[in-house]
Amino acid sequence: MQLEDKIALVTGAGRGMGRAISLQLAEAGANVAVSDIDASTAEDTAVAVKQLGRESIVLPADMGDLQDIDRMFRQAKDTFGRIDVVVNNAGVTKYLDIMDVQEEDWDRIHRVNAKGVFFCMQRAARELIDQGQGGRIINIASIAGKGYAGTSNAAYAASKGAVISMTHIAALQLGQYDINVNAICPGSTLTTMAADTMAGRSERTGQSMSELAEARDAKIPIGRPNDPEDIAAMAVFLAGPGARNITGQAFNVDGGLVMH
């Protein structure tokens, strides 16, 4: 129970990696504020957290809306009294060739993946500085942000590159407050969003989903994609005491797809 009685806030927590992160944080002892734009999926995650014996609240929020971000943090603080760990997981994408990216695609992706992460990180930092006890900010980026050729689209890759850069700068500027800021860069991960992206690739290329999955796995040195729980395990480590002197890093969890 390395996170016993810590308070964690996880965005995009209704399904996939966010849900897995919420549950593993709870298993490690944390109480979890569960945020998602889809309140029903957030409620499902919160129920699962409570079944693990921890406290949880549901915070419906659009990560591209600064008023929603502010309200989310105020409600979490009002309920739990403090916040110790913030995981910026919410993100969006779809499969697009570089010549098919439209302005509305760019704006939608960057609104959540870059703008949302930045202002959520900034708001988290304000709370943690005011509390005066340090804390952890964990941003979910992607190996796409490091140039992985199998990215869903160029706008998504750019947004995740922004997350990595923002993580570095935030770590430099927030270290004086004992706030650790790190990023996790997942590779191919078995989530609903990834399945939707693969479906778009299938439609465009004419390859079946099984053919695409086989080709995906063949490129991974370890031979298998991530489960969401693989990302959650790294998040729990970065939130815990073993990572107290780790900051400004962007860790790949990808089975060896990108080795830098």
C-alpha positions as CSV (number, residue, x, y, z in Angstrom):
1,M,0.0,0.0,0.0
2,Q,2.7,2.4,-1.1
3,L,0.1,5.1,-1.8
4,E,-2.0,4.6,1.3
5,D,-4.4,7.5,1.8
6,K,-2.9,9.6,-1.0
7,I,-5.4,11.5,-3.2
8,A,-5.1,11.0,-6.9
9,L,-7.0,12.6,-9.8
10,V,-7.1,10.8,-13.1
11,T,-8.5,12.3,-16.3
12,G,-9.9,10.2,-19.1
13,A,-10.5,7.6,-16.4
14,G,-13.7,6.1,-17.8
15,R,-12.1,3.4,-19.8
16,G,-8.8,2.0,-21.2
17,M,-5.6,3.3,-19.7
18,G,-7.3,5.8,-17.4
19,R,-9.5,3.2,-15.9
20,A,-6.6,0.8,-15.4
21,I,-4.5,3.6,-13.8
22,S,-7.4,4.5,-11.4
23,L,-7.8,0.9,-10.3
24,Q,-4.1,0.3,-9.8
25,L,-3.7,3.5,-7.8
26,A,-6.6,2.3,-5.6
27,E,-5.0,-1.1,-5.2
28,A,-1.9,0.8,-4.0
29,G,-4.0,2.6,-1.4
30,A,-5.0,5.9,-3.0
31,N,-8.4,7.4,-3.0
32,V,-9.2,8.4,-6.6
33,A,-11.1,11.3,-8.2
34,V,-12.3,9.9,-11.5
35,S,-12.8,12.4,-14.4
36,D,-14.1,11.7,-17.9
37,I,-16.2,13.6,-20.4
38,D,-18.5,10.5,-20.3
39,A,-20.0,10.6,-16.9
40,S,-21.4,7.0,-17.2
41,T,-18.0,5.4,-17.8
42,A,-16.5,7.5,-15.0
43,E,-19.2,6.3,-12.7
44,D,-18.3,2.7,-13.6
45,T,-14.7,3.3,-12.7
46,A,-15.6,5.0,-9.5
47,V,-17.7,2.1,-8.4
48,A,-14.8,-0.3,-9.2
49,V,-12.5,1.9,-7.1
50,K,-14.9,1.8,-4.1
51,Q,-15.1,-2.0,-4.5
52,L,-11.4,-2.0,-3.8
53,G,-12.1,-0.3,-0.5
54,R,-11.0,3.2,-1.5
55,E,-13.0,6.4,-1.7
56,S,-13.9,7.9,-5.1
57,I,-15.9,10.7,-6.7
58,V,-17.0,11.3,-10.3
59,L,-15.9,14.5,-12.0
60,P,-17.4,14.9,-15.5
61,A,-15.2,17.3,-17.4
62,D,-14.1,18.3,-20.9
63,M,-10.3,18.6,-20.8
64,G,-10.4,21.2,-23.5
65,D,-12.6,23.5,-21.4
66,L,-10.6,25.6,-18.8
67,Q,-13.8,26.2,-16.7
68,D,-14.3,22.4,-16.5
69,I,-10.7,21.9,-15.5
70,D,-11.0,24.5,-12.7
71,R,-14.3,23.1,-11.5
72,M,-12.8,19.6,-11.5
73,F,-9.9,20.6,-9.2
74,R,-12.2,22.6,-6.9
75,Q,-14.5,19.7,-6.5
76,A,-11.7,17.2,-5.8
77,K,-10.1,19.6,-3.3
78,D,-13.5,20.2,-1.6
79,T,-14.1,16.5,-1.3
80,F,-10.7,15.2,-0.2
81,G,-9.1,18.3,1.2
82,R,-6.0,18.0,-0.9
83,I,-4.5,16.4,-4.1
84,D,-1.3,14.4,-4.2
85,V,-1.1,12.9,-7.6
86,V,-2.5,14.1,-10.9
87,V,-2.5,11.8,-14.0
88,N,-3.3,13.7,-17.3
89,N,-4.5,10.8,-19.4
90,A,-7.4,12.2,-21.4
91,G,-6.7,12.2,-25.1
92,V,-8.2,11.9,-28.6
93,T,-7.2,10.8,-32.1
94,K,-8.3,9.1,-35.2
95,Y,-6.5,7.5,-38.2
96,L,-5.7,10.1,-40.9
97,D,-3.1,10.3,-43.6
98,I,-1.1,13.4,-43.6
99,M,-2.9,14.8,-46.6
100,D,-6.3,14.2,-45.0
101,V,-5.8,16.1,-41.8
102,Q,-8.2,19.1,-41.7
103,E,-8.1,22.2,-39.5
104,E,-11.0,20.8,-37.4
105,D,-9.0,17.6,-36.8
106,W,-5.9,19.5,-35.7
107,D,-8.0,21.8,-33.5
108,R,-9.9,18.9,-31.8
109,I,-6.7,16.9,-31.2
110,H,-4.6,19.7,-29.8
111,R,-7.5,21.2,-27.8
112,V,-7.5,18.1,-25.6
113,N,-4.0,16.5,-26.0
114,A,-1.9,19.7,-25.8
115,K,-4.0,22.6,-24.4
116,G,-5.9,20.4,-22.0
117,V,-2.8,18.7,-20.6
118,F,-1.0,22.0,-20.2
119,F,-3.8,23.8,-18.3
120,C,-4.6,20.7,-16.3
121,M,-0.9,20.5,-15.3
122,Q,-0.8,24.2,-14.5
123,R,-3.9,23.9,-12.4
124,A,-2.5,20.9,-10.6
125,A,0.8,22.8,-9.9
126,R,-1.1,25.6,-8.3
127,E,-2.8,23.2,-5.9
128,L,0.4,21.4,-5.1
129,I,2.4,24.6,-4.5
130,D,-0.4,26.0,-2.3
131,Q,-0.4,22.8,-0.3
132,G,3.4,23.0,0.2
133,Q,3.9,19.3,0.5
134,G,5.2,18.5,-3.0
135,G,3.4,16.0,-5.3
136,R,3.4,14.1,-8.6
137,I,2.2,15.0,-12.0
138,I,2.1,12.2,-14.6
139,N,1.3,13.1,-18.2
140,I,0.4,10.3,-20.7
141,A,2.2,11.1,-23.9
142,S,3.0,8.5,-26.6
143,I,5.9,7.1,-28.6
144,A,4.2,9.0,-31.4
145,G,5.7,12.1,-29.8
146,K,9.2,10.6,-30.3
147,G,8.7,10.0,-34.0
148,Y,7.2,6.5,-34.1
149,A,6.2,5.8,-37.7
150,G,3.1,3.9,-36.8
151,T,1.3,7.0,-35.4
152,S,-2.4,7.5,-36.1
153,N,-1.8,10.9,-37.6
154,A,0.7,13.8,-37.7
155,A,-1.5,16.1,-35.6
156,Y,-1.6,13.4,-32.9
157,A,2.1,12.9,-33.0
158,A,2.7,16.7,-32.7
159,S,0.3,16.9,-29.7
160,K,2.2,14.2,-27.9
161,G,5.5,15.7,-28.7
162,A,4.2,18.8,-27.1
163,V,3.3,16.8,-24.0
164,I,6.9,15.5,-23.7
165,S,8.3,19.0,-24.1
166,M,5.9,20.5,-21.6
167,T,6.8,17.7,-19.1
168,H,10.5,18.7,-19.4
169,I,9.9,22.4,-18.8
170,A,7.4,21.8,-16.0
171,A,9.8,19.5,-14.2
172,L,12.5,22.2,-14.4
173,Q,10.3,24.9,-13.0
174,L,8.4,22.9,-10.4
175,G,11.3,21.0,-8.9
176,Q,11.9,23.7,-6.4
177,Y,8.5,22.9,-4.9
178,D,9.3,19.2,-4.7
179,I,6.8,18.5,-7.5
180,N,7.9,15.7,-9.8
181,V,6.6,15.8,-13.4
182,N,7.1,12.8,-15.7
183,A,5.5,11.4,-18.8
184,I,4.7,7.9,-19.9
185,C,4.9,7.1,-23.6
186,P,2.8,4.1,-24.4
187,G,3.3,2.1,-27.6
188,S,0.6,-0.1,-29.1
189,T,-2.0,-0.6,-26.3
190,L,-5.2,-2.6,-26.4
191,T,-7.8,0.1,-25.8
192,T,-11.0,1.1,-27.4
193,M,-9.4,4.2,-28.9
194,A,-6.6,2.1,-30.4
195,A,-9.2,-0.3,-31.9
196,D,-11.1,2.6,-33.4
197,T,-7.9,3.8,-35.0
198,M,-7.1,0.4,-36.3
199,A,-10.6,0.2,-37.8
200,G,-9.9,3.5,-39.6
201,R,-6.6,2.1,-40.9
202,S,-8.4,-1.1,-42.0
203,E,-11.0,0.9,-43.9
204,R,-8.4,2.9,-45.7
205,T,-6.0,0.1,-46.6
206,G,-8.4,-2.8,-47.2
207,Q,-6.5,-5.0,-44.7
208,S,-8.5,-6.9,-42.1
209,M,-8.3,-6.1,-38.5
210,S,-6.6,-9.5,-37.8
211,E,-4.0,-8.8,-40.5
212,L,-3.3,-5.4,-39.0
213,A,-3.0,-6.8,-35.5
214,E,-0.6,-9.5,-36.8
215,A,1.6,-6.9,-38.5
216,R,1.5,-4.7,-35.4
217,D,2.7,-7.5,-33.1
218,A,5.4,-8.6,-35.6
219,K,7.1,-5.1,-35.3
220,I,7.2,-5.2,-31.5
221,P,10.5,-6.8,-30.3
222,I,8.9,-8.4,-27.2
223,G,6.1,-9.7,-29.5
224,R,3.0,-8.3,-27.8
225,P,1.2,-5.0,-27.4
226,N,0.5,-3.4,-24.1
227,D,-2.5,-4.1,-21.9
228,P,-3.7,-0.9,-20.2
229,E,-2.4,-2.4,-17.0
230,D,1.1,-2.1,-18.3
231,I,0.7,1.7,-18.4
232,A,-1.0,1.7,-15.1
233,A,2.0,-0.1,-13.4
234,M,4.4,2.6,-14.6
235,A,2.0,5.3,-13.3
236,V,1.8,3.7,-9.9
237,F,5.6,3.5,-9.8
238,L,6.0,7.2,-10.7
239,A,3.4,8.2,-8.1
240,G,5.1,6.2,-5.4
241,P,8.1,6.7,-3.0
242,G,10.5,4.8,-5.3
243,A,10.3,7.6,-7.9
244,R,11.0,10.5,-5.5
245,N,14.1,11.5,-7.4
246,I,12.8,11.0,-10.9
247,T,11.5,14.0,-12.8
248,G,11.5,15.4,-16.3
249,Q,11.6,12.0,-17.9
250,A,9.5,10.4,-20.7
251,F,9.3,6.7,-20.2
252,N,8.5,4.4,-23.1
253,V,6.2,1.4,-22.3
254,D,6.1,-0.2,-25.7
255,G,7.7,-3.6,-25.8
256,G,10.8,-2.1,-27.5
257,L,9.3,-0.3,-30.4
258,V,11.2,2.9,-29.7
259,M,14.4,2.7,-27.7
260,H,15.2,6.3,-26.8
